[in-house]
């Protein structure tokens, strides 16, 4: 990886842009359209988008870094399994991590300020999709989806802890002696959390990784979820952690009805006390899996980008011991 051109530099280059636009031109040409304009509104260390204007309307091109290159194939598989919940891409190049999708207009928050009912609808829709694909593990993993099930988490924790403690002292995710020691002593929390979830009633399934209304389109009155670059095969309750953090940070919408709607969609007979333990365990495994996602996403970052985002792996891993004395 050391000799590889950072992703954001690669996708800003004229050679890459020409290649990508040629691929898009072929894809829209198959629909009887031609390109009339292309802009690149955003570049991140993990992905970039091109807005493609054509004689048959707008399309979106997305390219992912190596860690998220599975997204186009995954979205295609999900669209086949749940066509009412996930849009089928117009075209994909699974090897290069490229995807072209039709424009779906504004995201839900761009249409209106998300209400409590909107948040309930988003997590309910996601829980429904999780339930639907829980038996499709082999097909989803074959699409490249990372396997981050509870039984894999302790090993991932060990790997991340080792990586972060050996980073140079000036790296934003470097763990110093006290931070590393605290996390190492808390390894039993990870083992206990993984065992609690593995023994619980929920099956391992799709975990979005970044679930919120900004990753949802409103299409003909129904919700279409997108942006699967952070998705993992993991415990379903981990999907509640990002929306809860967003809702609680905003402080305008009560969280409990949203969580209740999510759990009711699963229709599992779990006592309240047991659910508290499961949610606490999911917080721990999510901390490890989220840290791992960030670590992988920054593998092709520039030094400046690591300065901006590089603290994320250590910050998320530290959540393993949040609330612990």
Beta strands, then each sheet from edge to edge (+ up, - down):
strand 1: 35-43
strand 2: 47-54
strand 3: 57-64
strand 4: 91-93
strand 5: 98-102
strand 6: 146-147
strand 7: 204-207
strand 8: 216-219
strand 9: 222-225
strand 10: 232-235
sheet 1: 1+ 2- 3+ 5- 4+
sheet 2: 6+ 10+ 7-
sheet 3: 8+ 9-
end
